[in-house]
Amino acid sequence: MDKKKLNKKIAIIGGGITGLTTALSLQRAGFNPIVYERAKQLNEIGAGIWLQPNAMQVLEGLGLKEEIILAGNILYNMEISSPNLTPLRTSKKGHLRAENQNKTIAIHRGVLQKILHRAWAQVGDIEFGVEYTSYTEKSETTKITFKNRTAEADLVLGADGIHSKVRHSLFPEAKLRDAEQICWRGVSNYTLPKEFHHIGNEAWGKGIRFGFSRINPKQVYWFAVARKNMITDAIGISQILEMFTDFHPLVIEIVKHTENIHAAPLHDLYRLPTWHKGNICLLGDAAHATTPNMGQGACQGIEDAYYMERFLSENPCKNAFIKFEQSRRKKVDYVVNNSWKFGQMVHHPFQQKILKLILKTTPQRILEKQLSQLYALED
Ligand SMILES: Cc1cc2nc3c(=O)[nH]c(=O)nc-3n(C[C@H](O)[C@H](O)[C@H](O)COP(=O)(O)OP(=O)(O)OC[C@H]3O[C@@H](n4cnc5c(N)ncnc54)[C@H](O)[C@@H]3O)c2cc1C
């Protein structure tokens, strides 16, 4: 691409997983984006995250795969189980396939953020402590206003998360959808028995569920979800333990060895009519926040980075945003809709039974086909 095009000033609002992956992808293509992040410093808190093969392919392209695998833990299987941790179905095949493919990696969120930040700090600029508030379109460029200063850019990418202010500037009518569920998350200082080392597990009870996986030899990431009408988010560890007394004793051990628990209501974003306006485009949770039931929110943000690089490399102008949205909508809609439906069904007594039946009886080859479509990236 000619130098003039590569010199386009690209501003990325938000230095989370999507913002930093996008910055790294664009830099690889020859651009020099600047990342503007509200936090005063790198945020290393948070629980765990599962990075599925679609995300791992993008991260591999950025040269980060080995570092992430070393800092995290490989999961060969994802299992849905009953409260006593008996799997609804086991897939030995899945294990073998995963050996030869990009795998799902479970990792501490803070560690992932640190890896992305370190990679970006080696090649590009990030400004901390700058909170986006509004923008003004000028004839060719966009003036961006932060709480404490202004900046100018040819193209602006809004990657400022589920409560995005960039989105609010573009589409003030956009709304979050309340899943009526509360999620507790923690990192437990606990060593899992060997048979659970490389499995992501989610156990379904009546109106509640518990998920966990190893994220490194000494720590386990876990999450618990309950319907809002069953309980408030202001409960402590003893009430969480009480909620899961009928589950396998391992669940109790995992929760017991946790110091900090984060509670949050679950939301997604009602479908936006479009993700871009003028020189500004949304991506990641800012564009298409999803409920976490498929473990695909960050993975989709990482995929956004891959496609944004492709279309801006073809032509760094607002037309790239049209192509970006056209190429991403179908998969993103699939993830958001299915994740929503799945989450609602699991917490409904009758619908959970149907879901279990579907999971038990769907042929392995169909499940595998669905997964390979989810994980596929276009060359
Ligand atoms: C319980 C739970 C479990 C999950 N598990 C998984 C999982 O296993 N796998 C998965 O793929 N996804 C998972 N997700 C989803 C994942 O967390 C999100 O999709 C992902 O964090 C979105 O990344 P993002 O960079 O788009 O937004 P964020 O992570 O929210 O990052 C946004 C960044 O923008 C900054 N910012 C915000 N406002 C401003 C502003 N005004 N100006 C400047 N900067 C700003 C923020 O400080 C932040 O750094 C889960 C989500 C939840 C709730």
PDBQT file of the ligand as one rigid body, heavy atoms in Angstrom, charges set to zero:
ROOT
HETATM    1  C1  LIG A 401     -19.006 -13.492  33.110  1.00  0.00    +0.000 C 
HETATM    2  C2  LIG A 401     -18.326 -13.289  31.802  1.00  0.00    +0.000 A 
HETATM    3  C3  LIG A 401     -17.510 -14.287  31.287  1.00  0.00    +0.000 A 
HETATM    4  C4  LIG A 401     -16.928 -14.140  30.033  1.00  0.00    +0.000 A 
HETATM    5  N1  LIG A 401     -16.171 -15.147  29.532  1.00  0.00    +0.000 NA
HETATM    6  C5  LIG A 401     -15.672 -15.050  28.287  1.00  0.00    +0.000 A 
HETATM    7  C6  LIG A 401     -14.903 -16.125  27.720  1.00  0.00    +0.000 A 
HETATM    8  O1  LIG A 401     -14.636 -17.153  28.348  1.00  0.00    +0.000 OA
HETATM    9  N2  LIG A 401     -14.449 -15.969  26.437  1.00  0.00    +0.000 N 
HETATM   10  C7  LIG A 401     -14.708 -14.849  25.706  1.00  0.00    +0.000 A 
HETATM   11  O2  LIG A 401     -14.283 -14.785  24.550  1.00  0.00    +0.000 OA
HETATM   12  N3  LIG A 401     -15.407 -13.823  26.231  1.00  0.00    +0.000 NA
HETATM   13  C8  LIG A 401     -15.891 -13.895  27.484  1.00  0.00    +0.000 A 
HETATM   14  N4  LIG A 401     -16.591 -12.858  28.010  1.00  0.00    +0.000 N 
HETATM   15  C9  LIG A 401     -16.807 -11.646  27.201  1.00  0.00    +0.000 C 
HETATM   16  C10 LIG A 401     -15.591 -10.725  27.255  1.00  0.00    +0.000 C 
HETATM   17  O3  LIG A 401     -15.308 -10.415  28.593  1.00  0.00    +0.000 OA
HETATM   18  C11 LIG A 401     -15.873  -9.444  26.482  1.00  0.00    +0.000 C 
HETATM   19  O4  LIG A 401     -16.478  -9.757  25.269  1.00  0.00    +0.000 OA
HETATM   20  C12 LIG A 401     -14.551  -8.713  26.210  1.00  0.00    +0.000 C 
HETATM   21  O5  LIG A 401     -13.945  -8.316  27.410  1.00  0.00    +0.000 OA
HETATM   22  C13 LIG A 401     -14.820  -7.495  25.335  1.00  0.00    +0.000 C 
HETATM   23  O6  LIG A 401     -13.610  -6.866  25.076  1.00  0.00    +0.000 OA
HETATM   24  P1  LIG A 401     -13.600  -5.365  24.582  1.00  0.00    +0.000 P 
HETATM   25  O7  LIG A 401     -12.141  -5.014  24.462  1.00  0.00    +0.000 OA
HETATM   26  O8  LIG A 401     -14.478  -5.196  23.408  1.00  0.00    +0.000 OA
HETATM   27  O9  LIG A 401     -14.257  -4.542  25.776  1.00  0.00    +0.000 OA
HETATM   28  P2  LIG A 401     -13.680  -4.363  27.248  1.00  0.00    +0.000 P 
HETATM   29  O10 LIG A 401     -12.987  -5.564  27.706  1.00  0.00    +0.000 OA
HETATM   30  O11 LIG A 401     -14.809  -3.853  28.080  1.00  0.00    +0.000 OA
HETATM   31  O12 LIG A 401     -12.592  -3.214  27.088  1.00  0.00    +0.000 OA
HETATM   32  C14 LIG A 401     -12.978  -1.869  26.866  1.00  0.00    +0.000 C 
HETATM   33  C15 LIG A 401     -11.802  -0.959  27.221  1.00  0.00    +0.000 C 
HETATM   34  O13 LIG A 401     -12.195   0.389  26.937  1.00  0.00    +0.000 OA
HETATM   35  C16 LIG A 401     -11.881   1.226  28.051  1.00  0.00    +0.000 C 
HETATM   36  N5  LIG A 401     -12.848   2.329  28.052  1.00  0.00    +0.000 N 
HETATM   37  C17 LIG A 401     -14.147   2.273  28.446  1.00  0.00    +0.000 A 
HETATM   38  N6  LIG A 401     -14.730   3.479  28.289  1.00  0.00    +0.000 NA
HETATM   39  C18 LIG A 401     -13.771   4.315  27.784  1.00  0.00    +0.000 A 
HETATM   40  C19 LIG A 401     -13.759   5.688  27.416  1.00  0.00    +0.000 A 
HETATM   41  N7  LIG A 401     -14.864   6.447  27.527  1.00  0.00    +0.000 N 
HETATM   42  N8  LIG A 401     -12.626   6.224  26.938  1.00  0.00    +0.000 NA
HETATM   43  C20 LIG A 401     -11.489   5.455  26.817  1.00  0.00    +0.000 A 
HETATM   44  N9  LIG A 401     -11.438   4.152  27.159  1.00  0.00    +0.000 NA
HETATM   45  C21 LIG A 401     -12.574   3.578  27.627  1.00  0.00    +0.000 A 
HETATM   46  C22 LIG A 401     -12.014   0.305  29.264  1.00  0.00    +0.000 C 
HETATM   47  O14 LIG A 401     -11.281   0.798  30.362  1.00  0.00    +0.000 OA
HETATM   48  C23 LIG A 401     -11.446  -1.005  28.708  1.00  0.00    +0.000 C 
HETATM   49  O15 LIG A 401     -10.058  -1.068  28.838  1.00  0.00    +0.000 OA
HETATM   50  C24 LIG A 401     -17.157 -12.956  29.282  1.00  0.00    +0.000 A 
HETATM   51  C25 LIG A 401     -17.936 -11.933  29.814  1.00  0.00    +0.000 A 
HETATM   52  C26 LIG A 401     -18.522 -12.091  31.055  1.00  0.00    +0.000 A 
HETATM   53  C27 LIG A 401     -19.376 -10.986  31.607  1.00  0.00    +0.000 C 
ENDROOT
TORSDOF 0
